[in-house]
Amino acid sequence: MAKPAAVCIISGGLDSVCYAASLAANDGYDLYLLTFAYGQRANREIERARYFAKVLKAKDHKVVDISFMKSLYGKSNALTDSGQELSHDFSQSLVVPVRNAIFLTIATAWAISINAKVVAYGAHTGDIPHYPDCRPAFVSAINEALNIAESDSIIAGQRQKITMLSPAVMGLDKPELLKAGYKILGDRIFQTWSCYSDGVRAGSGYLHCGCCESCINRKNAFTTARIEDETNYATESRGKLKGKAKRDIH
């Protein structure tokens, strides 16, 4: 019997990769992965998304170029505006306007087109206090709205109603998500890219900066999950860079 299909948004970061792995290994979905190039500074995450699409044996992986959004966002956030400093702690500058609403709408269009049952993304309970488009109430509302948008074909039996899932909807926090992903992926988990920047050059490679809010959250998740963090960071805290690493933040 064929497995049910899930369209899963995957950035190449820790949360989305772990959740995609869990959907495939634990819930038995065939994965159709979707990655967005939306003008983000961290282009390196797209490369990691391609890597994990192969690791997870995705049925398909599409990288959707919506980089024109950068011109619309202007100076509204630091993730697309490289002129702004990336904060160590949460600040409103880290919120990209209605980003998940845009992603989920496009993902739903694909899901309905291929008759997938599920649309999923990696928002967890730790995102809820700061990001409205990670909250279960938002997921419920956009899920309903997008099914209504295709209601005629769903009622006629030509399309299938979709269900949106996320770790936040399931009540999972980042360390729990990490533990589930590590159990499936092992040390490959360290190939994920969490840094909000495009990295810090070190020799022929790039390191996580180690001091942006996302890098700090990554470190904390490994500590809480009691998994030794083998991620290569340019700095272990908010101190100076290790060795001769040179910032290359775009």
C-alpha positions in Angstrom: 0.0 0.0 0.0 1.3 3.4 -0.9 2.4 5.7 1.9 0.6 9.0 2.5 2.4 12.1 1.2 3.5 15.0 3.2 4.7 18.3 1.9 7.3 19.5 4.4 8.9 22.9 4.4 12.6 22.4 5.1 15.1 25.2 5.6 18.2 23.1 6.2 18.1 24.1 9.8 17.9 21.9 12.9 14.1 22.1 13.6 12.8 21.5 10.1 15.2 18.7 9.3 14.4 16.9 12.6 10.7 17.2 12.0 10.9 16.0 8.4 13.0 13.0 9.6 10.4 12.2 12.2 7.5 12.4 9.7 9.2 9.9 7.5 10.7 7.5 10.0 8.0 7.6 12.8 4.8 8.6 11.0 5.4 6.8 7.7 5.0 9.7 5.3 6.6 10.0 1.8 8.3 13.3 1.9 7.9 16.1 -0.7 10.3 18.8 0.5 10.1 22.5 -0.1 12.8 25.0 0.5 12.5 28.8 0.0 15.1 31.2 -1.3 13.4 34.4 0.0 16.4 36.7 0.1 17.7 35.5 3.4 21.3 36.2 4.4 21.8 32.5 5.3 22.0 31.1 1.8 24.1 28.2 3.2 21.0 26.7 4.7 19.7 26.0 1.1 22.7 23.9 0.4 22.1 21.9 3.6 18.4 21.4 2.6 19.5 19.8 -0.6 21.9 17.5 1.3 19.1 16.4 3.7 16.6 15.9 0.9 19.0 13.1 -0.3 19.6 11.8 3.2 15.9 11.6 3.9 15.2 10.0 0.4 12.6 12.6 -0.4 10.3 11.8 -3.3 10.9 15.3 -4.6 12.6 18.5 -3.4 11.8 21.9 -4.8 13.8 25.0 -4.1 11.4 27.9 -4.8 13.0 31.2 -5.6 10.9 34.0 -4.1 14.0 36.2 -3.6 12.0 39.2 -4.9 10.5 39.3 -1.4 13.8 40.9 -0.2 12.9 44.1 -2.1 9.4 44.1 -0.5 10.7 43.5 3.0 13.2 46.4 2.7 14.6 47.2 6.2 11.8 45.5 8.1 13.9 42.7 9.4 17.6 41.6 9.9 17.3 38.2 8.3 17.0 39.7 4.8 18.6 43.1 5.4 22.4 42.6 5.8 22.9 46.1 6.9 21.4 45.3 10.3 23.2 43.6 13.2 22.0 40.1 14.1 21.0 40.2 17.8 22.2 37.8 20.4 18.7 37.6 22.0 15.3 37.7 20.5 14.3 41.1 19.1 11.6 42.2 16.7 14.2 42.6 14.0 14.3 38.8 13.7 10.6 38.6 12.6 10.2 38.4 8.9 6.7 39.7 8.1 4.2 36.8 7.6 6.9 34.6 6.3 5.3 31.3 7.4 2.0 32.4 5.9 3.6 32.8 2.5 5.5 29.5 2.8 2.5 27.5 4.0 0.3 28.9 1.2 2.7 27.9 -1.5 3.2 24.5 0.2 -0.5 23.9 0.3 -0.9 24.7 -3.4 1.7 22.0 -4.1 0.1 19.6 -1.5 -3.3 19.9 -3.0 -1.9 19.5 -6.5 -0.3 16.2 -5.7 -3.0 15.0 -3.4 -0.8 15.1 -0.3 -2.5 14.7 3.1 -0.2 16.9 5.2 1.6 20.2 5.1 4.3 20.5 7.8 6.9 22.9 9.0 9.3 22.9 11.9 7.9 25.5 14.4 8.2 24.3 18.0 6.8 25.4 21.3 9.8 27.6 22.0 8.9 29.7 19.0 5.4 30.5 20.3 6.2 33.4 22.6 7.9 35.4 19.9 6.5 34.4 16.5 2.8 34.7 15.8 3.0 32.6 12.7 4.3 29.6 14.7 1.4 29.5 17.1 -1.2 26.7 16.9 -4.0 29.3 16.6 -2.3 30.6 13.4 -1.9 27.1 12.0 -5.5 26.3 12.7 -6.7 29.5 11.0 -4.6 29.3 7.9 -5.3 25.6 7.6 -9.0 26.3 7.6 -8.7 29.3 5.2 -6.7 27.4 2.6 -9.0 24.4 2.7 -11.9 26.9 2.1 -10.0 28.3 -0.8 -10.1 24.9 -2.5 -13.5 23.8 -1.0 -15.4 23.2 -4.2 -12.9 20.7 -5.5 -12.6 19.1 -2.1 -16.4 18.7 -1.8 -16.5 17.3 -5.3 -13.8 14.7 -4.4 -11.3 16.0 -6.9 -8.9 17.2 -4.3 -8.0 16.1 -0.8 -8.4 18.3 2.3 -5.0 19.0 3.9 -4.0 19.0 7.5 -1.2 21.3 8.7 1.2 19.9 11.3 4.1 21.3 13.3 6.0 20.4 16.5 4.3 23.3 18.2 0.9 21.9 17.3 2.1 18.5 18.7 3.4 20.2 21.9 7.1 19.5 21.2 9.9 21.9 22.2 13.3 22.2 20.5 15.2 19.8 22.7 12.5 17.1 22.3 12.5 17.7 18.5 16.3 17.5 18.5 16.3 14.2 20.4 13.8 12.6 18.0 15.9 13.8 15.0 19.2 12.6 16.5 17.8 9.2 17.1 17.0 8.9 13.4 19.9 10.9 11.8 22.8 10.4 14.3 25.8 12.6 13.7 24.5 13.8 10.4 22.4 16.2 12.5 25.5 18.4 12.8 25.3 19.1 9.0 22.2 21.3 9.6 22.6 25.0 9.4 21.1 27.2 12.1 23.1 30.4 11.9 21.2 33.5 10.8 24.3 34.7 8.9 25.9 32.9 5.9 28.6 31.8 8.3 32.2 32.8 9.3 35.0 31.8 6.9 37.6 29.5 8.4 40.1 28.1 5.9 38.2 26.6 3.0 35.0 26.2 5.0 32.4 28.1 7.0 31.4 28.0 10.6 28.3 28.9 12.5 28.9 32.3 14.0 28.1 31.0 17.4 26.7 34.3 18.8 23.5 35.1 16.9 20.2 34.2 18.6 19.7 31.1 16.5 23.2 29.8 17.2 22.7 30.3 20.9 19.3 28.5 20.8 21.0 25.6 19.0 23.7 25.3 21.7 21.0 25.5 24.4 19.0 22.7 22.7 21.9 20.3 22.6 22.7 21.1 26.2 19.1 20.5 27.4 18.8 17.3 25.2 22.1 16.1 26.7 23.6 15.5 23.3 27.3 16.5 22.8 27.2 19.4 20.3 29.8 18.8 17.5 28.7 21.8 15.5 31.7 24.0 14.5 31.2 27.5 15.9 33.4 30.5 15.3 32.9 31.6 18.9 31.6 29.5 21.8 29.9 32.5 23.4 29.7 36.2 22.8 33.4 36.5 22.9 36.0 36.8 20.2 36.2 34.5 17.2 38.3 31.4 17.4 41.6 31.3 15.6 41.8 33.2 12.4 38.2 32.8 11.5 37.0 35.8 9.5 33.4 37.0 9.5 31.7 36.6 6.1 28.2 37.7 7.0 26.1 38.7 4.0 
